[in-house]
Amino acid sequence: YNILLWTFLSNHICPESRKAGKCRLHNAVVLSPPTVLPRQDGRVAIVTGGTRGMGYETARHLASLGMHVIIAGNEKEEGAAAVRRIKEEGCERKAEFVYIDLTSLKSVRNFAQAFKQRRLPLHVLVNNAGTMMVPERNTEDGFEFHFELNYLGHFLLTNLLLDTLKRSGRGGSCSRIINMSSATHYAGVVQLDDLNRRICYSSHGAYSQSKLALVLFTYYLQEQMMAGGFPVIANAVDPGMVDTALYDNLWSLAQAMKKPVAKILFRTPAEGASISVYAAAASEMEGVGGCYLYNGEKRQSSPLSYDSELQAELWKKSCELVGL
């Protein structure tokens, strides 16, 4: 219930308080997703968690624009079904499923190595996969489940594919990295000495930490790309309250409360995916990085997310944890 309430309050009660973003974008510009996005023929995208929900809708829409979409996920049957549905909508659509388990650093490395061996370019990386409100558990690598699946696995994946993203981008046509965050990051605290939340665990705290980590990661990565003059941009996306399987882990009373609320206030997966698609393909976003995007416009993320020292410390710690 707390996570439902916090997300609702953050997204609906006081949106004006976080409109002034830090991204490289003129304040007069409103990022309302246009009706028609430009064709993306010849471009390649990877969408993690693309077998269902917002990930599937993101993959489906990018494929409809002409992108070669690689759906990365850990459910092979769901992946095959997702690819089949996308191709049934248009025979020219190019989509495929490749296995990855983001709770396993070994699996992430295997995925990245296999992709690079194909010598394909990479123009868009959508780090969409995630989980929420999982009871305390560790991954096979020994990390807290939310932390590795939502953040650390994507951190490693992005870094392993970064050289390919750099080579694929060019002036006037940057490669794009989209990290899926959440309004719950406003309640997040990154505890560098206890990233696995072993001292005092709460599923809400673990989830909000992982989503804050993604925003910190986005801003630090963008600064690195700008400093190096690389044709790569990174943005964080907040899809709002979306009716997806993320809420399946809520306890029974919260589940019962969520059902009638979802019909009134929640967005559909397609609506939630629209901002990710916009960040990945819109002409208006060309060369625009370091944004926190919500509801079609830039917003101010949490004050903590702009802490440059924390960004650098988390990056360094993350590199140590994944062996970079």
DOLO-546603 format. One record per residue: x, y, z of N, C-alpha, C in turn; residue in one letter; residue number from 1. Coordinates in steps of 0.2 Angstrom, whole numbers, padded with zeros to 4 digits. Each point is the difference from the previous one (the first is absolute). Example, Ala and Ser with C-alpha at 12.3 -4.5 7.8 and 13.67 -1.06 7.14 Angstrom:
BEGIN
      nX      nY      nZ     caX     caY     caZ      cX      cY      cZ   residu   num
    0066   -0028    0039   -0004    0006    0000    0004    0006    0000        A     1
   -0002    0005   -0004    0004    0006    0001   -0004    0005    0003        S     2
END
This chain:
BEGIN
      nX      nY      nZ     caX     caY     caZ      cX      cY      cZ   residu   num
    0004   -0006    0000   -0004    0006    0000    0004    0006    0000        Y     1
    0006    0000    0004    0004    0006    0000    0003    0002   -0007        N     2
    0002   -0005   -0003    0003    0001   -0007   -0005    0003   -0005        I     3
   -0006   -0002    0001   -0006    0003   -0004   -0001    0007    0001        L     4
   -0001    0001    0007   -0001    0007    0002    0006    0005   -0002        L     5
    0006   -0002    0001    0006    0004   -0001    0000    0001   -0008        W     6
   -0001   -0005   -0004    0000    0001   -0007   -0005    0005   -0002        T     7
   -0006   -0001    0002   -0006    0005   -0001    0002    0007    0002        F     8
    0002    0001    0006    0001    0007    0002    0006    0003   -0004        L     9
    0005   -0004   -0002    0006    0003   -0004   -0003    0002   -0007        S    10
   -0004   -0004   -0003   -0002    0001   -0007   -0005    0005   -0001        N    11
   -0005    0001    0005   -0006    0003   -0001   -0001    0006    0005        H    12
    0002    0000    0006   -0002    0005    0004    0004    0007   -0001        I    13
    0007   -0001   -0001    0004    0006    0000    0005    0000   -0006        C    14
   -0003   -0001   -0006    0005    0000   -0006    0004    0006   -0001        P    15
   -0003    0006    0002    0004    0006   -0002    0006    0001    0004        E    16
    0001   -0004    0006    0006    0001    0004    0006   -0003   -0004        S    17
   -0001   -0004   -0005    0006   -0004   -0003    0000    0001   -0007        R    18
   -0002    0006   -0003    0000    0001   -0007    0006    0003   -0002        K    19
    0004    0003    0004    0006    0003   -0002    0006   -0005   -0001        A    20
    0001   -0003   -0005    0005   -0005   -0001    0007    0002   -0001        G    21
    0005   -0004    0000    0007    0002    0000    0002   -0002   -0007        K    22
   -0004   -0003   -0004    0002   -0003   -0007    0002    0006   -0005        C    23
    0004   -0002   -0005    0002    0005   -0005   -0006    0001   -0005        R    24
   -0005    0004    0003   -0006    0001   -0004   -0002    0007    0001        L    25
   -0003    0004   -0005   -0002    0007    0001   -0007   -0001    0004        H    26
    0000    0005    0005   -0006   -0001    0005   -0007    0001   -0004        N    27
    0000    0003   -0005   -0006    0001   -0004   -0003   -0006   -0003        A    28
    0004   -0005   -0001   -0002   -0006   -0004   -0004   -0004    0005        V    29
   -0005   -0002   -0003   -0004   -0005    0004    0000   -0007   -0004        V    30
    0002   -0005    0003    0002   -0006   -0003   -0006   -0005   -0001        L    31
   -0006    0003   -0003   -0006   -0004   -0001    0002   -0005   -0006        S    32
   -0001   -0006    0001    0001   -0005   -0005   -0004    0002   -0006        P    33
    0003    0001   -0006   -0004    0001   -0006   -0004   -0006   -0003        P    34
   -0005    0002   -0004   -0004   -0006   -0003    0004   -0004   -0004        T    35
    0005    0003   -0004    0004   -0004   -0005    0007    0001    0002        V    36
    0004   -0006    0001    0007    0000    0001    0003   -0002   -0006        L    37
    0006    0003   -0001    0004   -0002   -0006    0002   -0007   -0001        P    38
    0000   -0002   -0006    0002   -0007   -0002    0007   -0002    0003        R    39
    0001   -0006    0002    0007   -0002    0003    0003   -0005   -0003        Q    40
   -0001   -0001   -0007    0003   -0005   -0004    0007    0000    0001        D    41
    0003   -0006    0000    0007   -0001    0001    0003    0001    0007        G    42
   -0004    0001    0004    0002    0001    0007   -0002   -0006    0004        R    43
    0005   -0001    0005   -0001   -0006    0004   -0001    0002    0008        V    44
   -0005   -0004    0003   -0002    0002    0007    0000   -0007    0004        A    45
    0002    0001    0006    0000   -0006    0005   -0005    0003    0005        I    46
   -0005   -0004    0002   -0005    0002    0005    0000   -0006    0005        V    47
    0002    0002    0006    0000   -0006    0006   -0007    0000    0003        T    48
   -0002   -0006    0001   -0006   -0001    0003   -0006    0001   -0005        G    49
    0002   -0001   -0006   -0005    0001   -0006   -0005   -0005   -0002        G    50
   -0001   -0005    0005   -0004   -0005   -0002   -0008    0001    0002        T    51
   -0001    0005    0004   -0006    0002    0002    0000    0007    0003        R    52
   -0006    0003    0002   -0001    0006    0003    0003    0006   -0004        G    53
    0003    0005    0003    0002    0005   -0003    0006   -0001   -0005        M    54
    0004   -0005    0002    0006   -0002   -0004   -0003   -0003   -0007        G    55
   -0005   -0004    0000   -0003   -0003   -0006   -0002    0006   -0004        Y    56
   -0004    0005    0003   -0003    0005   -0004    0006    0005   -0003        E    57
    0005    0000    0004    0006    0004   -0003    0003   -0003   -0006        T    58
    0001   -0007    0001    0003   -0004   -0005   -0005    0000   -0007        A    59
   -0006   -0001    0002   -0005    0000   -0006    0000    0007   -0004        R    60
    0000    0005    0004    0000    0007   -0003    0006    0001   -0004        H    61
    0006   -0001    0003    0006    0001   -0004    0001   -0004   -0006        L    62
   -0003   -0006    0000    0000   -0005   -0006   -0004    0003   -0005        A    63
   -0006    0003    0002   -0005    0003   -0005    0003    0006   -0003        S    64
    0006    0003    0003    0003    0006   -0003    0006   -0002   -0005        L    65
    0001   -0007    0000    0005   -0003   -0005    0006   -0002    0004        G    66
    0001    0001    0006    0006   -0003    0004    0000   -0007    0000        M    67
    0006   -0003    0000    0001   -0007    0002    0001    0000    0007        H    68
   -0005   -0003    0003   -0001    0000    0008    0002   -0007    0002        V    69
    0005    0000    0005    0002   -0006    0004   -0003    0000    0007        I    70
   -0005   -0004    0001   -0003   -0001    0006    0004   -0004    0005        I    71
    0002    0003    0005    0005   -0004    0005   -0004   -0001    0006        A    72
   -0001   -0007    0002   -0003   -0002    0006    0001   -0007    0002        G    73
   -0003   -0002    0006    0002   -0007    0002   -0006   -0005    0000        N    74
   -0005    0002   -0004   -0006   -0004   -0001    0000   -0002   -0008        E    75
    0003   -0006   -0001    0001   -0002   -0008   -0007    0000   -0003        K    76
   -0005   -0004    0003   -0006   -0001   -0003   -0004    0007   -0001        E    77
    0000    0004    0005   -0003    0007   -0001    0004    0004   -0005        E    78
    0006   -0001    0000    0004    0004   -0005   -0002   -0002   -0007        G    79
    0000   -0007   -0002   -0002   -0002   -0006   -0007    0002   -0002        A    80
   -0005    0000    0005   -0007    0003   -0001    0000    0007   -0002        A    81
    0004    0004    0004    0001    0007   -0002    0002    0002   -0007        A    82
    0005   -0004   -0002    0003    0001   -0006   -0005   -0002   -0006        V    83
   -0004   -0005    0002   -0005   -0003   -0005   -0005    0006   -0001        R    84
   -0003    0003    0006   -0005    0005   -0001    0002    0006   -0003        R    85
    0007    0002    0001    0002    0006   -0004    0001   -0001   -0007        I    86
    0002   -0006   -0002    0001   -0002   -0007   -0007    0000   -0004        K    87
   -0005   -0003    0004   -0007   -0001   -0003   -0003    0007   -0001        E    88
    0002    0005    0003   -0003    0007   -0001    0003    0003   -0007        E    89
    0006   -0003   -0002    0002    0003   -0007    0006   -0005   -0002        G    90
    0000   -0003   -0005    0005   -0005   -0002    0007    0003   -0001        C    91
    0000    0007   -0001    0007    0003   -0001    0003    0002    0007        E    92
   -0003   -0001    0005    0002    0001    0007    0006   -0005    0002        R    93
    0005    0003    0002    0006   -0004    0002    0001    0000    0008        K    94
   -0002   -0006    0003    0001   -0001    0007    0002   -0007    0002        A    95
    0004    0000    0005    0003   -0007    0002    0000    0000    0008        E    96
    0001   -0006    0003    0000    0000    0007    0007   -0003    0001        F    97
    0004    0002    0005    0006   -0002    0003    0000   -0001    0007        V    98
    0002   -0005    0003    0000   -0002    0007    0005    0004    0004        Y    99
   -0003    0003    0005    0005    0003    0005   -0003    0000    0007        I   100
    0004   -0001    0005   -0003    0000    0007    0004    0005    0003        D   101
   -0003    0006    0002    0003    0006    0003    0002   -0001    0007        L   102
   -0002   -0006    0003    0002   -0001    0007    0006   -0004    0000        T   103
    0003   -0001   -0006    0006   -0004    0000    0005    0004   -0005        S   104
    0006    0002    0003    0005    0004   -0003    0003   -0004   -0006        L   105
    0000   -0007    0001    0003   -0004   -0005   -0005    0000   -0006        K   106
   -0006   -0001    0001   -0005    0000   -0005    0001    0007   -0004        S   107
    0000    0006    0004    0001    0006   -0004    0006    0000   -0004        V   108
    0006   -0002    0002    0006    0000   -0003   -0001   -0005   -0007        R   109
   -0003   -0005    0001   -0001   -0005   -0006   -0005    0003   -0005        N   110
   -0005    0004    0002   -0004    0003   -0004    0004    0006   -0004        F   111
    0003    0004    0003    0004    0005   -0003    0005   -0003   -0005        A   112
    0004   -0005    0002    0005   -0003   -0004   -0003   -0003   -0006        Q   113
   -0006   -0003    0000   -0003   -0003   -0006   -0003    0005   -0004        A   114
   -0002    0006    0003   -0003    0005   -0005    0006    0004   -0003        F   115
    0006    0001    0003    0005    0003   -0003    0003   -0004   -0006        K   116
    0000   -0007    0001    0003   -0005   -0005   -0004    0001   -0006        Q   117
   -0006    0002    0000   -0004    0001   -0006    0001    0006   -0004        R   118
    0004    0004    0002    0003    0006   -0003   -0006    0005   -0002        R   119
   -0005    0000    0004   -0006    0004   -0002    0001    0007    0003        L   120
   -0002    0005   -0002    0000    0007    0003   -0005    0000    0006        P   121
    0000    0005    0004   -0005    0000    0005   -0001    0008    0001        L   122
   -0007    0002   -0001   -0001    0007    0000   -0005    0001    0006        H   123
   -0003   -0005    0003   -0005    0002    0005    0001   -0006    0005        V   124
    0001    0002    0007    0000   -0005    0005   -0006    0002    0005        L   125
   -0005   -0004    0001   -0005    0002    0005    0000   -0005    0005        V   126
    0003    0003    0006    0001   -0004    0006   -0007    0000    0004        N   127
   -0005   -0005   -0002   -0006    0001    0002   -0002   -0006    0006        N   128
    0003   -0005   -0001   -0001   -0006    0005    0000    0002    0007        A   129
   -0004   -0002    0004    0000    0001    0007   -0005   -0004    0004        G   130
    0001    0000    0007   -0005   -0003    0004   -0001    0005    0006        T   131
   -0006   -0002    0004   -0002    0005    0005   -0003   -0004    0006        M   132
    0002    0002    0006   -0003   -0003    0006    0001   -0007    0001        M   133
    0006   -0002   -0002    0001   -0007    0001    0003   -0002    0008        V   134
   -0003   -0005    0003    0003   -0001    0007    0007   -0001    0000        P   135
    0003    0001    0005    0008    0000    0001    0003   -0007   -0003        E   136
    0004    0001   -0005    0003   -0006   -0003    0007    0003   -0004        R   137
    0004   -0005   -0001    0007    0002   -0003    0000   -0003   -0007        N   138
    0004    0002   -0004    0001   -0003   -0007    0005   -0005    0001        T   139
    0002   -0003   -0006    0005   -0005    0000    0007    0003    0001        E   140
    0000    0006   -0001    0006    0004    0001    0001    0003    0007        D   141
   -0005   -0001    0004    0000    0002    0007   -0002    0007    0001        G   142
   -0003    0003   -0005   -0003    0007    0001   -0007    0000    0001        F   143
   -0003    0005    0004   -0007    0001    0001   -0003    0000   -0007        E   144
   -0006   -0003    0000   -0004   -0001   -0007   -0001    0006   -0004        F   145
   -0004    0005    0004   -0001    0006   -0004    0006    0003   -0003        H   146
    0005    0001    0005    0006    0003   -0002    0003   -0002   -0006        F   147
    0001   -0007   -0001    0003   -0003   -0006   -0004    0000   -0006        E   148
   -0006   -0002    0001   -0005    0000   -0006   -0001    0007   -0003        L   149
   -0002    0004    0005   -0002    0007   -0003    0006    0004   -0002        N   150
    0005    0000    0004    0006    0005   -0001    0006   -0004   -0002        Y   151
    0003   -0004    0004    0007   -0002   -0001    0001   -0004   -0007        L   152
   -0005   -0004   -0001    0000   -0004   -0007    0000    0005   -0006        G   153
   -0004    0005    0001   -0001    0005   -0006    0007    0004    0000        H   154
    0003    0001    0006    0006    0004    0000    0005   -0004   -0004        F   155
    0001   -0006    0002    0005   -0004   -0004   -0002   -0001   -0007        L   156
   -0006   -0001   -0002   -0002   -0001   -0007    0002    0006   -0004        L   157
   -0002    0006    0003    0001    0007   -0004    0008    0001   -0001        T   158
    0004   -0002    0005    0007    0001    0000    0003   -0004   -0005        N   159
   -0002   -0007   -0001    0002   -0005   -0004   -0001    0002   -0008        L   160
   -0006    0004    0000   -0002    0001   -0007    0001    0008   -0002        L   161
    0004    0003    0004    0001    0007   -0001    0004    0002   -0006        L   162
    0005   -0004   -0001    0005    0001   -0006   -0004   -0001   -0006        D   163
   -0005   -0005    0000   -0004   -0001   -0006   -0005    0006   -0001        T   164
   -0003    0003    0005   -0004    0006    0000    0004    0006   -0003        L   165
    0006    0001    0003    0004    0005   -0002    0002    0000   -0008        K   166
    0001   -0006   -0002    0002   -0001   -0007   -0006    0001   -0005        R   167
   -0006   -0002    0003   -0006    0000   -0004   -0003    0007   -0001        S   168
    0001    0005    0005   -0002    0006    0000    0004    0005   -0005        G   169
   -0003    0005   -0002    0004    0005   -0003   -0003    0007    0001        R   170
    0003    0005   -0002   -0003    0007    0000   -0006    0001   -0003        G   171
   -0005    0002    0003   -0007    0000   -0002   -0004   -0006    0000        G   172
    0003   -0005    0003   -0004   -0007    0000    0004   -0003    0006        S   173
   -0001    0002    0006    0003   -0003    0006   -0003   -0007    0002        C   174
    0004   -0004    0003   -0003   -0006    0003   -0003    0002    0006        S   175
   -0005   -0004    0002   -0004    0002    0006   -0001   -0005    0005        R   176
    0001    0002    0006   -0001   -0005    0006   -0006    0003    0004        I   177
   -0005   -0005    0001   -0005    0002    0004   -0001   -0004    0006        I   178
    0000    0003    0006    0000   -0004    0007   -0007    0001    0003        N   179
   -0003   -0006    0001   -0007    0001    0003    0000    0001    0008        M   180
   -0002    0006    0002    0000    0001    0007   -0007    0000    0002        S   181
   -0001    0004    0006   -0007    0000    0003    0000    0006    0005        S   182
   -0006    0002    0001   -0001    0005    0005    0002   -0002    0007        A   183
    0000   -0006    0001    0002   -0003    0007    0008    0002    0001        T   184
    0003    0002   -0005    0007    0002    0001    0001    0006    0005        H   185
   -0006    0004    0000    0000    0006    0004    0001   -0002    0008        Y   186
   -0002   -0006    0001    0000   -0003    0007    0007   -0004    0001        A   187
    0004    0000   -0005    0006   -0005    0000    0006    0003    0004        G   188
    0003   -0004    0003    0007    0002    0003    0005   -0006   -0002        V   189
    0005    0003   -0003    0006   -0005   -0002    0005   -0001    0006        V   190
    0000   -0006    0003    0004   -0001    0005    0007   -0004   -0002        Q   191
    0005    0004   -0002    0006   -0003   -0003    0003   -0005    0004        L   192
   -0001    0000    0007    0003   -0005    0004   -0005   -0006    0001        D   193
   -0006    0001   -0002   -0005   -0006    0000   -0004    0000   -0005        D   194
    0002   -0001   -0006   -0004    0000   -0006   -0004   -0006   -0001        L   195
    0001   -0005    0004   -0004   -0006    0000   -0005    0000    0005        N   196
   -0001    0006    0004   -0005    0001    0005    0000   -0005    0005        R   197
    0006   -0003    0002    0000   -0005    0005   -0001    0002    0007        R   198
    0001    0007    0002    0000    0002    0007   -0008    0001    0001        I   199
   -0003    0003   -0004   -0008    0001    0001   -0003   -0001   -0006        C   200
   -0003   -0006   -0002   -0003   -0001   -0006   -0008    0002    0000        Y   201
   -0002    0004   -0006   -0007    0001   -0002    0000   -0001   -0007        S   202
   -0005   -0003   -0003   -0001   -0001   -0007   -0001    0007   -0003        S   203
   -0003    0004    0003   -0001    0007   -0003    0006    0004    0000        H   204
    0004   -0001    0005    0007    0004    0001    0004   -0003   -0006        G   205
    0000   -0006   -0001    0005   -0003   -0005   -0002    0002   -0007        A   206
   -0007    0000   -0001   -0002    0002   -0007    0002    0007   -0001        Y   207
   -0002    0005    0005    0001    0007   -0001    0008    0001   -0001        S   208
    0004   -0004    0004    0007    0001   -0001    0002   -0001   -0007        Q   209
   -0002   -0006   -0003    0002   -0002   -0006   -0002    0005   -0006        S   210
   -0006    0003    0001   -0002    0005   -0005    0003    0007    0001        K   211
    0002    0001    0006    0005    0006    0001    0007   -0001   -0003        L   212
    0002   -0006    0001    0007   -0002   -0003    0000    0001   -0008        A   213
   -0006   -0002   -0003    0000    0001   -0007    0000    0007   -0002        L   214
   -0003    0005    0004    0000    0007   -0002    0007    0002    0001        V   215
    0003   -0001    0005    0007    0002    0002    0005   -0003   -0006        L   216
   -0001   -0006   -0002    0004   -0003   -0005   -0001    0004   -0007        F   217
   -0007    0002   -0001   -0001    0003   -0007    0003    0007    0000        T   218
    0000    0004    0005    0003    0006    0000    0008    0000    0000        Y   219
    0003   -0005    0003    0007   -0001    0000    0002   -0002   -0007        Y   220
   -0003   -0005   -0003    0001   -0002   -0006    0000    0005   -0006        L   221
   -0005    0004    0001   -0001    0006   -0005    0006    0005    0001        Q   222
    0002    0001    0006    0006    0005    0001    0006   -0003   -0004        E   223
    0001   -0007    0001    0006   -0003   -0003   -0001    0000   -0008        Q   224
   -0006   -0001   -0002    0000    0000   -0008    0001    0007   -0002        M   225
   -0003    0005    0003    0001    0007   -0002    0008    0002    0001        M   226
    0003   -0002    0005    0007    0002    0001    0004   -0003   -0005        A   227
   -0001   -0006   -0002    0004   -0003   -0005   -0002    0001   -0007        G   228
   -0006    0004   -0001   -0002    0002   -0007   -0003   -0006   -0004        G   229
   -0003   -0005    0004   -0002   -0006   -0004   -0007    0001   -0002        F   230
   -0002   -0002   -0005   -0007    0000   -0003   -0005   -0004    0003        P   231
   -0001    0000    0007   -0004   -0004    0004   -0004    0004    0005        V   232
   -0006   -0001    0001   -0004    0004    0005   -0003   -0005    0005        I   233
   -0001    0002    0006   -0003   -0004    0005   -0006    0004    0003        A   234
   -0006   -0003    0001   -0005    0003    0003   -0004   -0005    0005        N   235
   -0003    0003    0005   -0004   -0005    0005   -0007    0002   -0002        A   236
   -0004   -0005    0000   -0008    0000   -0001   -0004   -0002    0006        V   237
   -0005    0004    0002   -0005   -0002    0005   -0006   -0001   -0004        D   238
   -0003   -0006    0000   -0006   -0001   -0004   -0006    0001    0004        P   239
    0000    0002    0006   -0006    0001    0004   -0002   -0006    0003        G   240
   -0007    0000    0002   -0003   -0006    0002   -0003   -0004   -0005        M   241
    0003   -0006   -0001   -0002   -0004   -0006   -0002   -0007    0002        V   242
   -0005   -0003   -0003   -0003   -0006    0002    0003   -0006   -0003        D   243
    0006   -0002    0004    0004   -0005   -0003    0001   -0006    0006        T   244
    0003   -0005   -0002    0002   -0005    0005    0004    0002    0005        A   245
    0003    0006    0000    0004    0002    0005   -0003    0000    0007        L   246
   -0007    0001    0000   -0004    0000    0006   -0002   -0007    0003        Y   247
    0002   -0005   -0004   -0002   -0006    0002    0003   -0003    0007        D   248
    0005    0004    0002    0003   -0002    0007   -0003    0004    0006        N   249
   -0004    0004   -0001   -0004    0003    0005   -0003   -0005    0004        L   250
   -0001    0002    0007   -0003   -0005    0004   -0008    0000   -0001        W   251
   -0004   -0005    0002   -0006   -0001   -0002   -0005    0006    0000        S   252
    0000    0004    0006   -0004    0006    0001    0001    0005   -0005        L   253
    0007    0001   -0001    0002    0006   -0005   -0002   -0002   -0007        A   254
    0000   -0007   -0001   -0002   -0002   -0007   -0007    0001   -0001        Q   255
   -0004   -0001    0005   -0007    0001    0000   -0002    0008   -0001        A   256
    0004    0004    0003   -0001    0007    0000    0002    0003   -0007        M   257
    0005   -0004   -0003    0003    0003   -0006   -0005   -0001   -0006        K   258
   -0003   -0006    0000   -0005   -0001   -0006   -0004    0005   -0002        K   259
   -0005    0003    0005   -0004    0005   -0002    0004    0007   -0002        P   260
    0005    0001    0004    0004    0006   -0001    0003    0000   -0007        V   261
    0003   -0006   -0002    0003   -0001   -0007   -0005    0002   -0005        A   262
   -0006   -0002    0000   -0005    0002   -0005    0000    0007   -0001        K   263
    0000    0004    0005   -0001    0007    0000    0006    0004   -0001        I   264
    0006   -0001    0003    0006    0004    0000    0006   -0003   -0003        L   265
    0000   -0006   -0001    0006   -0003   -0003    0000    0000   -0008        F   266
    0006    0001   -0003    0001    0000   -0007    0000   -0007   -0002        R   267
   -0002   -0001   -0007    0001   -0007   -0003    0008    0000   -0001        T   268
    0002   -0007   -0001    0007    0000   -0002    0002    0003   -0007        P   269
   -0004    0001   -0004    0001    0004   -0006    0001    0007    0001        A   270
   -0004    0003    0005    0001    0007    0002    0006    0001    0004        E   271
    0002   -0005    0004    0006    0001    0004    0006   -0001   -0004        G   272
    0000   -0003   -0006    0005   -0001   -0004    0001    0006   -0005        A   273
   -0005    0004    0000    0001    0005   -0005    0006    0005    0001        S   274
    0001    0001    0006    0006    0005    0002    0007   -0004   -0002        I   275
    0000   -0006    0001    0006   -0004   -0002    0001    0001   -0007        S   276
   -0005   -0002   -0004    0000    0000   -0007    0002    0007   -0003        V   277
   -0003    0005    0004    0002    0007   -0002    0007    0002    0001        Y   278
    0003   -0002    0006    0007    0001    0001    0004   -0004   -0005        A   279
   -0002   -0005   -0002    0004   -0005   -0005    0000    0003   -0007        A   280
   -0006    0003   -0002    0000    0001   -0007   -0002    0007   -0002        A   281
   -0002    0005    0004   -0002    0006   -0002    0005    0005   -0002        A   282
   -0001    0004   -0005    0005    0004   -0003    0001    0006    0005        S   283
   -0005    0002    0004    0001    0005    0005    0005   -0002    0006        E   284
    0002   -0007    0000    0004   -0002    0005    0007   -0001   -0002        M   285
    0001    0002   -0007    0007   -0001   -0002    0005    0004    0003        E   286
    0005   -0003    0003    0005    0004    0003   -0001    0002    0007        G   287
   -0006   -0002    0003   -0003    0003    0006    0001   -0006    0005        V   288
    0005    0001    0005    0001   -0005    0005    0000    0002    0007        G   289
    0000   -0004    0005    0000    0002    0007   -0007    0002    0002        G   290
   -0005   -0002   -0003   -0007    0002    0002   -0003   -0005    0005        C   291
   -0005    0002    0004   -0005   -0004    0003   -0006    0001   -0003        Y   292
   -0003   -0004   -0004   -0006    0001   -0004   -0006   -0003    0004        L   293
   -0006    0004    0000   -0006   -0003    0003   -0006    0004   -0004        Y   294
   -0004   -0004   -0002   -0007    0003   -0002    0001    0004   -0006        N   295
    0005   -0001   -0004    0002    0004   -0006    0004    0006    0001        G   296
    0003    0001    0005    0004    0006    0002    0005   -0002    0005        E   297
    0005    0005    0000    0006   -0001    0005   -0003    0002    0007        K   298
    0003   -0004    0004   -0002    0002    0007    0007    0000    0005        R   299
   -0001    0003    0005    0006    0000    0005   -0001   -0007    0004        Q   300
    0006   -0004    0000    0000   -0006    0004    0002    0002    0007        S   301
    0001   -0005    0004    0001    0001    0007    0007    0005    0001        S   302
    0000    0004    0005    0006    0004    0001    0006   -0005    0001        P   303
   -0001   -0006    0003    0006   -0004    0001    0003   -0003   -0007        L   304
   -0004    0000   -0005    0002   -0003   -0006    0005    0005   -0004        S   305
    0000    0006    0002    0005    0005   -0003    0006    0001    0004        Y   306
    0001   -0004    0005    0006    0000    0004    0006   -0003   -0004        D   307
    0004    0004   -0002    0005   -0002   -0005    0005   -0005    0004        S   308
    0002    0001    0006    0004   -0004    0004   -0003   -0007    0001        E   309
   -0006    0000    0001   -0004   -0007    0001    0000   -0003   -0007        L   310
   -0001    0003   -0005    0000   -0003   -0007    0007   -0003   -0001        Q   311
    0005    0003    0001    0007   -0003   -0001    0001   -0005    0005        A   312
   -0002    0000    0006    0001   -0005    0005   -0003   -0006   -0002        E   313
   -0007    0000   -0002   -0004   -0005   -0002    0003   -0004   -0006        L   314
    0002    0004   -0005    0003   -0002   -0006    0007   -0004    0002        W   315
    0004    0002    0004    0006   -0003    0002   -0002   -0007    0003        K   316
   -0004    0001    0005   -0002   -0006    0004   -0003   -0006   -0005        K   317
   -0004    0003   -0005   -0004   -0005   -0004    0006   -0004   -0005        S   318
    0005    0004   -0002    0005   -0003   -0004    0004   -0005    0004        C   319
    0001    0001    0006    0003   -0005    0005   -0004   -0006    0000        E   320
   -0007    0001    0001   -0004   -0006    0001   -0001   -0004   -0006        L   321
    0000    0003   -0006   -0001   -0004   -0006    0007   -0002   -0003        V   322
    0005    0002    0003    0007   -0002   -0003    0002    0004   -0006        G   323
   -0002    0007    0000    0003    0004   -0006    0006    0004    0002        L   324
END
